[in-house]
Each structure stands twice: as C-alpha cells, then as structure tokens.
Amino acid sequence: MHHHRPDVAPPRRERRAADERGAVTAEAAMALPVLVLFTLAMAWLVSLGVTQVRALDAAREVARAAARSDSAGTATALGRRVAPPGSRVSVDVGGDLVVARVSAPVRGPGGLFGALGAHTVEAEAVAATEPRS
C-alpha cells in the first residue's frame, strides 16, 4: 500500500498523467471555436444554396407565366409565392422573350445570419413568348 505524505511530491507517473489531461483540455479548448466556425460556415453554404435554388425556381415560374400571356402582376405574384421571403421579383417582356429576375436575401436557418449583414443572391430566367391564338 502506497501512502503519500504532504511534503513528498507525487510520483512522476501521476504528474505526467495530470499534465496530459491538462494538454487534452487545452487542445479541446482550442479546437472548439474552430469546430463552431466550421459548422457556421457549412450552415451558411447550405443556406446560400437553398436560397439560390428557390430564387431560380421563382424566376422560372415568373418567366413561364409571363410567356404564356399572364399579366406581369399575376406572374410576379406567382414568383413571390415561390421565392424566399423578402425577395424582389421583376419581369420584362420585350419582343419574343420574357426575362424574369429574382433577388433574394440569404438569411440562414431561423434567421441565423441576420446579424452578419445581408448577402443577396440573384437569379434570372428567360422564356420565349408563346404564340397568341
């Protein structure tokens, strides 16, 4: 049985184990912020991608609706239903082509990136006007 006296230093093996535990704690403390930043970056990229796809879908809907002779108001209203909240939707009809544009802010899940400032994605879709009967 091994008893320690208060005036005697612990054996070298016990000191090494305590030092290693402290090193692991320090490494974890350094790695945690990096892991949090990486997770936020991945969430940002996913939000960016989802917003871009929704904006493009909205632009396509607007272009198709305007190409089949729906009014510009009806076409943009359809696009606003598909587009992310806060999007700007516009349509230009000229000659044989319809050009729809959607500009949408990237907000992230639950508005997570609202404090980081606004980043906006743009989408454009072009369609040929359908012949009128």
C-alpha positions as semicolon CSV with decimal commas, in nm:
position;residue;x (nm);y (nm);z (nm)
1;M;0,000;0,000;0,000
2;H;0,140;0,336;-0,101
3;H;0,071;0,639;0,118
4;H;0,163;0,992;0,018
5;R;0,292;1,238;0,267
6;P;0,200;1,602;0,204
7;D;0,566;1,708;0,191
8;V;0,662;1,449;-0,074
9;A;0,600;1,514;-0,447
10;P;0,369;1,267;-0,625
11;P;0,540;1,000;-0,833
12;R;0,647;1,101;-1,184
13;R;0,378;0,882;-1,346
14;E;0,094;1,070;-1,170
15;R;0,241;1,409;-1,267
16;R;0,266;1,301;-1,633
17;A;-0,099;1,182;-1,636
18;A;-0,216;1,514;-1,486
19;D;-0,009;1,709;-1,745
20;E;-0,159;1,502;-2,029
21;R;-0,512;1,567;-1,902
22;G;-0,435;1,939;-1,896
23;A;-0,297;1,921;-2,252
24;V;-0,609;1,744;-2,377
25;T;-0,828;2,009;-2,213
26;A;-0,623;2,288;-2,374
27;E;-0,642;2,120;-2,715
28;A;-1,019;2,082;-2,681
29;A;-1,050;2,448;-2,583
30;M;-0,856;2,547;-2,895
31;A;-1,048;2,312;-3,126
32;L;-1,397;2,407;-3,009
33;P;-1,405;2,758;-3,168
34;V;-1,271;2,611;-3,494
35;L;-1,545;2,348;-3,489
36;V;-1,811;2,613;-3,422
37;L;-1,682;2,831;-3,710
38;F;-1,673;2,530;-3,942
39;T;-2,033;2,441;-3,851
40;L;-2,146;2,800;-3,911
41;A;-1,966;2,806;-4,246
42;M;-2,140;2,485;-4,353
43;A;-2,479;2,621;-4,243
44;W;-2,406;2,941;-4,440
45;L;-2,321;2,744;-4,756
46;V;-2,634;2,532;-4,726
47;S;-2,848;2,845;-4,674
48;L;-2,682;3,011;-4,971
49;G;-2,753;2,709;-5,191
50;V;-3,114;2,672;-5,079
51;T;-3,183;3,042;-5,131
52;Q;-3,025;3,032;-5,479
53;V;-3,237;2,733;-5,582
54;R;-3,558;2,893;-5,451
55;A;-3,479;3,220;-5,631
56;L;-3,412;3,036;-5,956
57;D;-3,735;2,837;-5,922
58;A;-3,925;3,162;-5,867
59;A;-3,764;3,326;-6,172
60;R;-3,858;3,026;-6,387
61;E;-4,218;3,038;-6,265
62;V;-4,242;3,410;-6,344
63;A;-4,089;3,366;-6,690
64;R;-4,322;3,076;-6,777
65;A;-4,631;3,261;-6,653
66;A;-4,543;3,579;-6,842
67;A;-4,453;3,379;-7,155
68;R;-4,800;3,226;-7,166
69;S;-4,952;3,575;-7,164
70;D;-5,035;3,607;-6,793
71;S;-5,017;3,970;-6,683
72;A;-4,693;4,093;-6,529
73;G;-4,873;4,138;-6,196
74;T;-5,005;3,782;-6,200
75;A;-4,664;3,645;-6,299
76;T;-4,475;3,833;-6,029
77;A;-4,733;3,735;-5,766
78;L;-4,676;3,370;-5,862
79;G;-4,300;3,423;-5,829
80;R;-4,334;3,583;-5,486
81;R;-4,517;3,275;-5,360
82;V;-4,220;3,056;-5,462
83;A;-3,936;3,298;-5,377
84;P;-3,779;3,328;-5,031
85;P;-3,932;3,596;-4,805
86;G;-3,806;3,948;-4,876
87;S;-3,728;3,877;-5,242
88;R;-3,759;4,131;-5,521
89;V;-3,924;3,994;-5,833
90;S;-3,933;4,166;-6,172
91;V;-4,034;4,072;-6,524
92;D;-3,954;4,234;-6,857
93;V;-4,144;4,140;-7,171
94;G;-3,979;4,250;-7,490
95;G;-4,034;4,113;-7,836
96;D;-4,029;3,735;-7,833
97;L;-3,860;3,697;-7,493
98;V;-3,958;3,727;-7,131
99;V;-3,685;3,789;-6,874
100;A;-3,763;3,732;-6,506
101;R;-3,526;3,835;-6,228
102;V;-3,537;3,748;-5,861
103;S;-3,312;3,897;-5,594
104;A;-3,330;3,723;-5,256
105;P;-3,154;3,787;-4,924
106;V;-2,974;3,495;-4,758
107;R;-3,098;3,467;-4,402
108;G;-2,993;3,121;-4,290
109;P;-3,190;2,875;-4,081
110;G;-3,403;3,061;-3,832
111;G;-3,254;3,394;-3,942
112;L;-2,918;3,275;-3,807
113;F;-2,711;3,503;-4,030
114;G;-2,921;3,817;-4,000
115;A;-2,659;3,982;-3,779
116;L;-2,381;3,916;-4,030
117;G;-2,515;4,162;-4,282
118;A;-2,711;4,100;-4,594
119;H;-2,590;3,886;-4,876
120;T;-2,817;3,867;-5,177
121;V;-2,841;3,602;-5,447
122;E;-2,964;3,681;-5,796
123;A;-3,145;3,453;-6,038
124;E;-3,262;3,511;-6,392
125;A;-3,477;3,303;-6,624
126;V;-3,561;3,365;-6,988
127;A;-3,853;3,219;-7,181
128;A;-3,985;3,261;-7,532
129;T;-4,333;3,410;-7,552
130;E;-4,596;3,166;-7,664
131;P;-4,783;3,246;-7,982
132;R;-5,120;3,404;-7,916
133;S;-5,417;3,222;-8,056
